[in-house]
Amino acid sequence: MKKLWIIPLILLISLGVAWHFRWEYQASKTDDEYVFRWKLDRWTNKRWIEVYAVSSKQLTAIDVPANIDLTAPEKITKLKDKEWEIRNRWTVYWKIAVGICFLWLVASLVYPQIKNKEQNPG
């Protein structure tokens, strides 16, 4: 019996490891009102800043690209949208790859059983 399910299983494990190691947290800084955490997206090689507002009763967080001027709001939206598009595109590629591998794994486990039932009815 061929063990075709091993290949998609290995790919799924590899994709899980890739997701786990996507972000590298590099530094953090605390202000009176905010906490800043710099991180590197290893898939796109772009730096991001997580900004947490700690002064409010509610924890608020946003991600912004690290290469923008936070004092110019009109530039933030335009550049952030472009960087988000690139970042999200890679996330979508990853999700598609996981979906394909999962379907491949299920098909490689189910198809031989269906084939055996057809060859040996009863």
VEXRO-712660 format. One record per residue (C-alpha): residue number from 1; residue in one letter; chain; y, x, z. Coordinates in Angstrom, 2 decimals. Layout:
<sites>
  resi  resn  chain       c2       c1       c3
   NUM     A      A        Y        X        Z
...
</sites>
This chain:
<sites>
  resi  resn  chain       c2       c1       c3
     1     M      A     0.00     0.00     0.00
     2     K      A     3.37     1.38    -1.03
     3     K      A     5.96     1.60     1.69
     4     L      A     9.02     0.73    -0.39
     5     W      A    10.81    -0.61     2.68
     6     I      A    11.40     2.93     3.98
     7     I      A    14.13     3.73     1.45
     8     P      A    16.44     0.77     2.26
     9     L      A    15.77     1.28     5.98
    10     I      A    16.89     4.92     5.74
    11     L      A    19.96     3.86     3.76
    12     L      A    20.83     1.19     6.36
    13     I      A    20.53     3.72     9.16
    14     S      A    22.71     6.16     7.17
    15     L      A    25.34     3.48     6.60
    16     G      A    25.30     2.65    10.32
    17     V      A    25.85     6.31    11.18
    18     A      A    28.66     6.52     8.60
    19     W      A    30.37     3.50    10.21
    20     H      A    30.01     4.99    13.66
    21     F      A    31.62     8.28    12.61
    22     R      A    34.37     6.75    10.44
    23     W      A    37.17     7.24    12.96
    24     E      A    38.19    10.43    14.72
    25     Y      A    40.58     9.87    17.61
    26     Q      A    42.92    12.81    17.90
    27     A      A    45.67    12.23    20.45
    28     S      A    47.42     9.64    22.54
    29     K      A    50.85     9.25    24.06
    30     T      A    52.07     6.80    26.69
    31     D      A    55.58     5.44    26.73
    32     D      A    57.20     2.94    29.13
    33     E      A    56.42     0.09    26.75
    34     Y      A    53.76     1.42    24.38
    35     V      A    50.61     3.48    24.11
    36     F      A    50.17     5.39    20.84
    37     R      A    46.75     6.63    19.66
    38     W      A    46.48     8.78    16.56
    39     K      A    43.26     8.51    14.60
    40     L      A    41.89     9.82    11.33
    41     D      A    40.00     7.62     8.87
    42     R      A    37.41    10.08     7.60
    43     W      A    36.51     7.92     4.58
    44     T      A    40.05     7.87     3.16
    45     N      A    41.35    10.99     4.92
    46     K      A    44.38     9.03     6.15
    47     R      A    45.94     9.18     9.60
    48     W      A    46.73     5.98    11.48
    49     I      A    48.53     5.18    14.70
    50     E      A    47.27     2.43    16.99
    51     V      A    50.23     1.02    18.90
    52     Y      A    49.52    -0.98    22.05
    53     A      A    52.29    -2.88    23.82
    54     V      A    51.61    -2.54    27.54
    55     S      A    54.80    -4.03    28.92
    56     S      A    53.91    -7.61    28.08
    57     K      A    51.35    -9.61    30.02
    58     Q      A    49.28    -9.80    26.87
    59     L      A    47.79    -6.70    25.22
    60     T      A    49.08    -6.43    21.65
    61     A      A    47.83    -3.83    19.21
    62     I      A    48.72    -2.91    15.63
    63     D      A    47.58    -0.17    13.28
    64     V      A    50.16     1.57    11.14
    65     P      A    49.81     4.58     8.82
    66     A      A    50.88     7.76    10.59
    67     N      A    53.07     8.96     7.72
    68     I      A    55.70     6.19     7.94
    69     D      A    59.01     6.03     9.73
    70     L      A    58.67     3.43    12.47
    71     T      A    62.44     2.98    12.59
    72     A      A    62.60     1.62     9.00
    73     P      A    60.90    -1.80     9.08
    74     E      A    61.40    -2.48     5.36
    75     K      A    59.36     0.61     4.46
    76     I      A    56.66    -0.15     7.01
    77     T      A    55.51    -3.35     5.35
    78     K      A    55.35    -1.95     1.81
    79     L      A    53.54     1.28     2.71
    80     K      A    51.36    -0.39     5.31
    81     D      A    50.16    -2.96     2.77
    82     K      A    49.22    -0.22     0.29
    83     E      A    47.41     1.85     2.91
    84     W      A    45.68    -1.26     4.30
    85     E      A    44.47    -2.13     0.81
    86     I      A    42.85     1.30     0.42
    87     R      A    41.37     1.19     3.92
    88     N      A    40.01    -2.33     3.48
    89     R      A    38.61    -1.53     0.03
    90     W      A    36.39     1.15     1.58
    91     T      A    35.33    -1.28     4.30
    92     V      A    34.37    -3.84     1.64
    93     Y      A    32.38    -1.19    -0.26
    94     W      A    30.53    -0.39     2.94
    95     K      A    29.77    -4.06     3.62
    96     I      A    28.49    -4.55     0.06
    97     A      A    26.24    -1.49     0.40
    98     V      A    24.87    -2.81     3.72
    99     G      A    24.24    -6.22     2.18
   100     I      A    22.42    -4.76    -0.81
   101     C      A    20.28    -2.53     1.41
   102     F      A    19.47    -5.44     3.71
   103     L      A    18.41    -7.65     0.79
   104     W      A    16.40    -4.77    -0.65
   105     L      A    14.67    -4.27     2.71
   106     V      A    13.84    -7.97     3.05
   107     A      A    12.59    -8.16    -0.55
   108     S      A    10.43    -5.06    -0.14
   109     L      A     8.84    -6.55     2.98
   110     V      A     8.38   -10.11     1.70
   111     Y      A     7.42    -9.54    -1.96
   112     P      A     4.13    -7.67    -1.28
   113     Q      A     3.01   -10.49     1.03
   114     I      A     3.75   -13.12    -1.64
   115     K      A     1.98   -11.01    -4.25
   116     N      A    -1.11   -10.66    -2.01
   117     K      A    -1.24   -14.43    -1.43
   118     E      A    -1.12   -15.05    -5.19
   119     Q      A    -3.94   -12.56    -5.84
   120     N      A    -6.09   -13.80    -2.93
   121     P      A    -5.56   -17.57    -2.67
   122     G      A    -7.11   -19.41     0.19
</sites>
